[in-house]
Amino acid sequence: MPDKKKIADLHFMDARCKLIDLAAFLDRMDRHPGAEDYRDQALRQCLPILLENRSDRAKAVLDALSDHSTDLLESAPFQGAFGAPQPQKGGMS
């Protein structure tokens, strides 16, 4: 089993790049006008999970960004995904 140094040697630069990309995304969202977007809000709500001392951060973030509804749509609005659960109409997100 690899130790922490070996894991850092292998994956630090990739994680660093992703973190800088996230910071740049948040900077762009903050700089531009317009209504709040639920996807931006969903990402920001996940940030504290990253700092928690827990072994299931990836699962927790995936769960937070997943649509847990079980109701089937008659038809999909497009082929793809939104990447975060959409707020419920007339209710909380």
Buried (B, 14 or more C-beta within 10 A) or exposed (E): EEEEEEEEEEEEEEEEEEEEEBEEEBEEBEEEEEEEEBBBBBBEBBEEBEEEEEEEBEEBBEEBBEEEEEEEEEEEEEEEEEEBBEEEEEEEE
